[in-house]
Amino acid sequence: MTRDSLYKLLQILGIVVARDDGEWLTISCPLAYKFHLYRSDEHPSCGISYDNTNSKRSVVNCFACGSRDLLSVLTILFYDKKIDYDILRFYIEHEQGKADARELNYVDIYEETDDTNQAIPVYPQILECLLPAYKSVEIKRYFKQRRINLNLTYNVYTWKGGVVFPIRDVDNKIYKLHYRSRSKNKKNRFFFLEPRHFGLSGKWGAKHLWYNIENIDWTKPVFLVEGEFDVLRLITLGIHNAIACCGGISKEQIQYLQSFSPICLYLGFDSDLTGKKYTSKIIEHLRDLSTLYRLNWGVVGVKDAGDLKSRQDLDKVLKKAKIIS
């Protein structure tokens, strides 16, 4: 961001510049209310970089709470309702050199695309707005109740009291954020988060992905289940080669699965009608490509992998697995 644009932004935010060193402005940290021990920064400890060629992104470096890009800072402020959306758009447009610093009338910065099959990664700054699950006492307690290894809280986030699962591709980029409420009585307990949930325009996502697919060894048997907690429970019990369809199996997901030519698949979908439909769909499209086994969770009196009580129960289910000819 250029010097003039940065000064304009800080003026809009009501932030006073304490010093200008030519490439950095010294200010009080705008995130002191959130990250500083005493929730204030009376002695300015924060610097923001600028570049009059507008070829480098502005970086915020605070001695108290660390370094992050300016867009992440503004997104956090927006999510915490400290600024409105116009200010967020003001920064992005000026960072891209597409607007005059005096103007505050904007068009949408994220253009909609008609290509619904295009894979668009989650905006990186959104993850700054989500609390890592390992920092939440409530989520750790919830994982413990579900018999999930607490080390797995490092791979998920929490938002509005629920759990957010990042859905990655094999390149480890995040393309979806799947939200699951902890309340059994709440409507819309499961849904994919979109930019609009964070006050942003545009969209992200991809139709072909499975949860945990970035960690799969395709030379070994792969377990197919419905939900993320089914995967996490299997990992806790020692089965790491498991993926979840996250509430539906699309044509794109099947084609993506076929592209890996899996040697063996264990179909561990739920025992209800929906689970049976998913099983039938996989059998239809992959029976000629892979060796398929059907798992019956009812053998140990549960409806899915997430409810397994022990490794012994899992072994009982595996011993009763039926090959699909």
Legacy VTK file of the C-alpha trace (Angstrom):
# vtk DataFile Version 3.0
C-alpha trace
ASCII
DATASET POLYDATA
POINTS 325 float
0.000 0.000 0.000
1.314 3.481 -0.810
2.089 6.056 1.850
-0.824 8.329 0.886
-3.325 5.456 0.852
-2.059 4.148 4.186
-2.334 7.586 5.799
-5.877 7.855 4.428
-6.770 4.442 5.845
-5.354 5.267 9.275
-7.225 8.579 9.248
-10.478 6.710 8.565
-9.660 4.307 11.420
-8.880 7.200 13.762
-5.321 5.972 14.326
-2.620 8.592 14.954
0.807 8.115 13.347
3.531 8.488 15.985
6.464 8.335 13.582
7.205 7.973 9.856
10.557 6.317 9.110
10.287 6.385 5.334
9.063 2.801 4.879
7.302 2.200 8.192
4.713 4.097 10.195
4.736 3.656 13.978
1.302 3.480 15.604
-0.493 1.970 18.577
-1.462 -1.614 17.791
-5.048 -1.770 16.414
-5.394 -5.295 17.866
-4.275 -4.398 21.389
-7.865 -4.861 22.634
-7.692 -8.508 21.568
-4.119 -9.732 21.994
-2.269 -7.447 24.439
-2.067 -8.405 28.093
-3.500 -5.095 29.336
-5.795 -4.646 26.278
-4.141 -1.344 25.332
-1.002 0.046 23.686
-0.345 3.435 25.268
3.269 3.444 24.079
3.119 2.699 20.321
4.736 -0.669 19.691
3.414 -1.398 16.212
4.745 -0.650 12.739
3.010 -0.766 9.356
5.047 -0.936 6.170
4.221 0.954 2.985
5.621 0.929 -0.539
5.057 3.825 -2.921
5.473 1.513 -5.922
2.585 -0.559 -4.512
4.479 -3.747 -5.400
4.621 -5.153 -1.855
1.867 -5.942 0.587
1.688 -3.872 3.735
2.790 -5.768 6.837
1.841 -5.033 10.441
4.614 -5.862 12.909
3.760 -5.554 16.604
6.353 -6.276 19.266
3.603 -7.533 21.577
1.420 -9.733 19.358
3.553 -10.579 16.322
3.542 -9.991 12.588
0.736 -10.400 10.062
-0.317 -8.769 6.818
-2.544 -5.700 7.004
-5.462 -7.439 5.325
-5.526 -10.032 8.113
-5.586 -7.242 10.707
-8.496 -5.512 8.980
-10.386 -8.791 8.616
-10.043 -9.424 12.355
-11.261 -5.877 13.076
-14.198 -6.397 10.739
-15.103 -9.775 12.264
-14.972 -8.194 15.728
-17.278 -5.411 14.467
-14.647 -2.716 14.974
-14.844 -1.529 11.352
-17.396 -1.766 8.568
-17.046 -3.507 5.216
-16.292 -0.311 3.270
-12.994 0.047 5.101
-12.037 -3.549 4.310
-12.804 -2.990 0.634
-10.946 0.339 0.684
-7.757 -1.426 1.687
-8.048 -4.291 -0.817
-8.729 -1.968 -3.747
-5.840 0.298 -2.894
-3.520 -2.633 -2.328
-4.389 -3.723 -5.845
-3.913 -0.180 -7.160
-7.429 -0.004 -8.563
-8.824 3.059 -6.827
-8.025 6.650 -5.998
-7.100 7.218 -2.341
-9.730 9.947 -1.991
-12.638 7.760 -3.011
-14.784 5.576 -0.797
-17.349 4.486 -3.387
-16.588 0.938 -4.414
-17.701 -1.904 -6.603
-17.480 -5.468 -5.362
-13.864 -6.614 -5.225
-14.606 -10.319 -5.579
-16.273 -10.959 -8.928
-18.711 -13.818 -9.163
-17.820 -16.525 -11.644
-20.276 -18.556 -13.704
-17.960 -21.558 -13.638
-19.480 -23.466 -10.727
-16.911 -26.253 -11.101
-13.946 -23.947 -10.668
-11.907 -24.681 -7.541
-11.369 -21.489 -5.534
-9.298 -21.632 -2.319
-10.593 -20.155 0.936
-9.331 -16.596 1.427
-6.249 -17.037 3.689
-7.201 -14.118 5.930
-10.411 -15.898 6.972
-8.407 -18.406 9.010
-7.183 -15.466 11.076
-10.804 -14.992 12.155
-11.216 -18.552 13.382
-9.993 -19.762 16.757
-7.830 -22.907 16.535
-9.750 -25.646 18.330
-6.829 -26.552 20.586
-7.202 -23.126 22.240
-10.847 -23.757 23.150
-11.580 -25.507 26.448
-15.146 -26.241 25.295
-14.073 -27.885 22.030
-11.396 -29.937 23.767
-14.032 -31.115 26.241
-16.336 -31.962 23.324
-13.583 -33.977 21.607
-12.935 -35.833 24.841
-16.651 -36.682 25.142
-16.525 -38.076 21.610
-13.397 -40.114 22.411
-11.283 -38.165 19.917
-7.529 -37.788 20.448
-6.996 -34.203 21.631
-3.963 -33.839 19.360
-6.462 -33.728 16.489
-7.802 -30.375 17.743
-4.710 -28.861 16.094
-6.211 -29.632 12.681
-9.589 -27.915 13.120
-11.070 -24.574 14.164
-14.031 -23.298 16.151
-16.600 -20.665 15.145
-19.761 -19.641 17.017
-19.370 -22.531 19.437
-19.195 -25.183 16.722
-16.385 -27.039 14.975
-14.994 -25.954 11.598
-13.275 -28.593 9.485
-10.947 -27.364 6.707
-11.422 -29.403 3.530
-8.128 -29.599 1.649
-6.985 -30.860 -1.721
-3.907 -33.046 -2.155
-1.926 -29.804 -2.636
-2.896 -29.007 1.003
-4.792 -25.837 0.000
-8.056 -25.274 1.836
-11.056 -25.082 -0.502
-13.953 -25.500 1.924
-14.790 -24.894 5.565
-17.402 -27.322 6.873
-19.214 -26.114 9.998
-20.762 -28.504 12.499
-22.810 -27.241 15.431
-22.412 -29.021 18.779
-26.126 -28.624 19.494
-28.298 -31.581 18.483
-31.440 -29.439 18.538
-30.170 -26.639 16.306
-31.459 -26.301 12.750
-28.852 -26.314 9.999
-26.380 -28.166 12.176
-24.101 -28.783 9.203
-23.248 -26.379 6.411
-20.331 -25.029 4.419
-19.144 -21.591 5.440
-19.104 -18.984 2.680
-17.534 -15.513 2.380
-20.899 -13.948 3.273
-20.636 -15.450 6.764
-17.647 -13.145 7.284
-19.137 -10.107 5.556
-17.239 -10.706 2.309
-18.366 -11.088 -1.268
-17.510 -13.810 -3.774
-17.233 -17.519 -3.198
-14.793 -20.312 -2.664
-15.057 -24.068 -2.807
-14.673 -27.171 -4.933
-17.131 -29.985 -5.584
-14.629 -32.839 -5.836
-13.045 -32.928 -2.392
-13.186 -35.395 0.475
-12.178 -34.578 4.057
-8.630 -35.789 4.917
-7.809 -36.708 1.312
-4.474 -34.882 1.575
-3.198 -37.542 4.009
-4.154 -40.684 2.095
-1.774 -43.434 0.975
-3.516 -44.861 -2.082
-1.342 -47.985 -2.100
-3.184 -49.102 1.055
-6.884 -49.749 1.808
-8.923 -46.561 2.205
-11.951 -46.203 4.482
-14.892 -44.156 3.140
-17.218 -42.643 5.764
-19.781 -39.857 5.945
-18.632 -37.319 8.516
-15.428 -35.733 9.754
-15.894 -37.114 13.262
-16.060 -40.605 11.755
-12.612 -39.948 10.273
-11.239 -38.528 13.526
-12.550 -41.485 15.538
-10.915 -43.937 13.108
-7.635 -42.028 13.332
-7.866 -42.141 17.124
-8.298 -45.924 16.882
-5.277 -46.278 14.583
-6.868 -46.137 11.104
-5.348 -43.077 9.400
-6.331 -43.901 5.808
-9.906 -42.594 6.013
-11.824 -39.899 4.136
-15.302 -38.400 4.580
-17.765 -37.225 1.940
-19.099 -34.469 4.253
-22.794 -35.016 3.788
-23.080 -35.904 0.112
-21.379 -37.650 -2.796
-21.203 -35.640 -5.997
-20.276 -36.746 -9.496
-17.077 -34.733 -9.107
-16.166 -36.563 -5.886
-16.583 -39.928 -7.567
-14.490 -38.885 -10.572
-11.782 -37.568 -8.258
-11.781 -40.840 -6.336
-11.486 -42.783 -9.586
-8.456 -40.720 -10.606
-6.400 -42.267 -7.772
-7.228 -45.861 -8.818
-7.578 -47.034 -5.203
-6.676 -50.703 -4.787
-9.125 -51.330 -1.943
-12.011 -49.407 -0.397
-13.857 -50.125 2.832
-17.338 -48.615 2.619
-18.210 -47.466 6.128
-21.117 -45.123 5.543
-23.890 -44.817 8.126
-26.402 -47.641 8.416
-29.403 -45.402 7.593
-31.052 -44.913 4.187
-28.698 -42.094 3.217
-25.666 -44.214 4.023
-27.059 -47.076 1.949
-27.531 -44.684 -0.968
-23.909 -43.566 -0.740
-22.764 -47.195 -0.623
-24.769 -48.029 -3.737
-23.327 -45.044 -5.593
-19.728 -46.045 -4.829
-20.415 -49.662 -5.796
-21.919 -48.555 -9.096
-18.918 -46.444 -10.118
-15.918 -48.173 -8.545
-16.631 -51.908 -8.406
-14.666 -52.471 -11.641
-11.741 -50.351 -10.446
-11.215 -51.364 -6.812
-11.764 -54.223 -4.417
-14.732 -53.150 -2.285
-15.702 -54.213 1.226
-18.918 -53.294 3.031
-18.701 -52.516 6.761
-21.663 -53.082 9.071
-21.412 -50.932 12.191
-24.495 -52.657 13.581
-22.270 -55.627 14.450
-21.235 -53.714 17.593
-24.517 -51.835 18.029
-23.539 -48.415 16.610
-24.676 -46.507 13.528
-21.334 -45.131 12.327
-17.587 -45.066 12.942
-17.865 -41.976 15.126
-19.747 -43.976 17.767
-17.203 -46.801 18.072
-16.355 -47.417 21.726
-13.013 -49.179 21.321
-10.438 -50.654 18.970
-11.834 -54.065 19.842
-15.206 -53.021 18.442
-13.541 -51.794 15.264
-11.709 -55.110 14.879
-15.032 -56.961 15.230
-16.523 -54.866 12.426
-13.479 -55.466 10.202
-13.660 -59.233 10.745
-17.291 -59.181 9.562
-16.547 -57.025 6.491
-18.128 -58.458 3.352
-16.446 -58.311 -0.037
-18.639 -56.889 -2.788
-18.401 -59.049 -5.871
LINES 1 326
325 0 1 2 3 4 5 6 7 8 9 10 11 12 13 14 15 16 17 18 19 20 21 22 23 24 25 26 27 28 29 30 31 32 33 34 35 36 37 38 39 40 41 42 43 44 45 46 47 48 49 50 51 52 53 54 55 56 57 58 59 60 61 62 63 64 65 66 67 68 69 70 71 72 73 74 75 76 77 78 79 80 81 82 83 84 85 86 87 88 89 90 91 92 93 94 95 96 97 98 99 100 101 102 103 104 105 106 107 108 109 110 111 112 113 114 115 116 117 118 119 120 121 122 123 124 125 126 127 128 129 130 131 132 133 134 135 136 137 138 139 140 141 142 143 144 145 146 147 148 149 150 151 152 153 154 155 156 157 158 159 160 161 162 163 164 165 166 167 168 169 170 171 172 173 174 175 176 177 178 179 180 181 182 183 184 185 186 187 188 189 190 191 192 193 194 195 196 197 198 199 200 201 202 203 204 205 206 207 208 209 210 211 212 213 214 215 216 217 218 219 220 221 222 223 224 225 226 227 228 229 230 231 232 233 234 235 236 237 238 239 240 241 242 243 244 245 246 247 248 249 250 251 252 253 254 255 256 257 258 259 260 261 262 263 264 265 266 267 268 269 270 271 272 273 274 275 276 277 278 279 280 281 282 283 284 285 286 287 288 289 290 291 292 293 294 295 296 297 298 299 300 301 302 303 304 305 306 307 308 309 310 311 312 313 314 315 316 317 318 319 320 321 322 323 324
